[in-house]
Each structure stands twice: as structure tokens, then as C-alpha cells.
């Protein structure tokens, strides 16, 4: 975990454009946004991916899910938003620290469906 990009961001070793943080979660802007708003919602606890969740992670993941609509509203995503969790290399995961992508456009432009 010493070389985990998100752990380094969480510890303040690498700068980020934070939009929210508390004792469990950090949220920052993606450096390569795919929409007007593209945030990464990251738990402070290092969990590799969905396949690595434990029963004791249930409250943390629930907290992250409940945070998503609040963040979307604060970012002006009145027309809706998309959330994505990539799992494993075959699922497109590039940073092996679980995170949720929150994407949306502040304009009336819709996100393309995948």
C-alpha cells in the first residue's frame, strides 16, 4: 500500500483538488475528467476493489453511497448523474484502491450511454 496513489493523496503526499473529506472518505476531482463534473469518492481505508470488501465495510460503503447524491447536488448536477465502480483489471480498474466515479454535466448535455 506504500505505492498506492490514492493512499498518497489521502495522506496529503500528492496534491489533489479536494471537494469533500471527513474521517472516512475523501472526494477529489479526477485529473482527466470525462464530464463537466468528474469526482472520485475514495475511502480512507485501503480496500483494493469490490471483490475485497468485508462485512465490516458495509457501513463505509453505505456512507459513500449516501454521499453521492449530496455531492451531485452541490456540484449542480440537477439533470442527473452517473456512478461507476470499476473492479479488477478486466473491469477497467487502473488504481487498485476502491473508488466511485461520480460524473455529470452541468449543461443540458446528456452523458453518453455505455
C-alpha positions as CSV (number, residue, x, y, z in Angstrom):
1,X,0.0,0.0,0.0
2,X,3.0,2.3,0.2
3,X,2.8,2.9,-3.5
4,X,-1.0,3.3,-3.7
5,X,-1.8,6.6,-5.5
6,X,-5.0,7.2,-3.6
7,X,-3.4,6.4,-0.2
8,X,-0.7,9.0,-1.0
9,X,-3.5,11.6,-1.9
10,X,-5.4,10.7,1.3
11,X,-2.2,11.3,3.3
12,X,-1.5,14.6,1.6
13,X,1.7,13.4,0.0
14,X,0.3,14.1,-3.5
15,X,-1.9,17.2,-4.1
16,X,-5.5,17.0,-5.3
17,X,-8.5,19.2,-5.8
18,X,-10.5,18.1,-2.8
19,X,-14.2,18.9,-2.7
20,X,-15.0,16.9,0.5
21,X,-13.4,15.0,3.2
22,X,-14.2,13.5,6.6
23,X,-12.8,10.8,8.9
24,X,-13.8,8.0,6.5
25,X,-13.9,9.4,2.9
26,X,-12.0,11.8,0.7
27,X,-13.5,13.2,-2.6
28,X,-11.5,15.0,-5.2
29,X,-11.7,16.0,-8.9
30,X,-10.4,13.5,-11.5
31,X,-7.3,14.7,-13.2
32,X,-8.6,13.5,-16.6
33,X,-12.3,14.4,-16.4
34,X,-14.8,12.7,-18.7
35,X,-17.6,15.1,-18.0
36,X,-18.2,18.6,-16.7
37,X,-18.1,17.1,-13.2
38,X,-15.9,14.1,-12.6
39,X,-15.3,13.3,-8.9
40,X,-13.6,10.3,-7.3
41,X,-15.1,9.2,-4.0
42,X,-12.4,7.3,-2.1
43,X,-12.5,5.6,1.3
44,X,-9.5,6.4,3.5
45,X,-9.3,2.7,4.3
46,X,-7.3,0.9,1.7
47,X,-9.6,-1.7,0.0
48,X,-8.4,-3.0,-3.3
49,X,-11.8,-3.4,-5.0
50,X,-15.4,-4.7,-4.7
51,X,-14.1,-8.3,-4.5
52,X,-12.1,-7.4,-1.4
53,X,-15.0,-5.9,0.7
54,X,-15.6,-7.5,4.1
55,X,-18.8,-7.5,6.2
56,X,-17.3,-4.8,8.4
57,X,-17.0,-2.5,5.3
58,X,-20.8,-2.4,4.9
59,X,-21.3,0.9,6.8
60,X,-18.4,2.6,5.0
61,X,-19.8,1.6,1.6
62,X,-23.3,2.7,2.6
63,X,-21.9,6.1,3.8
64,X,-20.2,6.5,0.4
65,X,-23.5,5.7,-1.5
66,X,-25.5,8.2,0.6
67,X,-22.9,10.8,0.0
68,X,-23.2,10.6,-3.8
69,X,-26.5,12.4,-4.3
70,X,-25.4,15.2,-1.8
71,X,-22.2,15.7,-3.8
72,X,-24.1,15.7,-7.1
73,X,-26.5,18.4,-5.9
74,X,-23.6,20.5,-4.6
75,X,-21.9,20.2,-8.0
76,X,-25.0,21.4,-9.8
77,X,-26.0,18.1,-11.4
78,X,-29.7,18.9,-11.4
79,X,-30.4,16.7,-14.5
80,X,-28.9,13.5,-13.0
81,X,-25.5,11.8,-12.7
82,X,-23.7,8.6,-13.3
83,X,-21.7,6.5,-10.9
84,X,-19.1,3.9,-11.8
85,X,-17.1,1.4,-9.8
86,X,-14.5,-0.4,-11.9
87,X,-13.4,-3.8,-10.5
88,X,-10.3,-5.6,-11.4
89,X,-8.0,-5.1,-14.4
90,X,-10.6,-6.7,-16.8
91,X,-13.2,-4.3,-15.5
92,X,-11.1,-1.2,-16.3
93,X,-9.7,-0.6,-12.8
94,X,-6.5,1.4,-13.0
95,X,-5.9,2.4,-9.4
96,X,-6.3,-0.6,-7.1
97,X,-8.0,1.2,-4.2
98,X,-11.7,1.1,-4.4
99,X,-13.4,4.3,-5.6
100,X,-16.6,5.5,-7.1
101,X,-16.6,7.8,-10.1
102,X,-19.3,10.5,-10.0
103,X,-19.9,12.0,-13.4
104,X,-22.4,14.5,-14.8
105,X,-22.8,17.5,-17.0
106,X,-23.9,20.9,-15.6
107,X,-25.3,21.8,-19.1
108,X,-28.3,20.0,-20.5
109,X,-26.0,17.8,-22.5
110,X,-26.5,14.1,-21.5
111,X,-23.8,11.7,-20.8
112,X,-23.3,9.1,-23.5
113,X,-24.5,5.6,-22.5
114,X,-22.0,2.8,-22.4
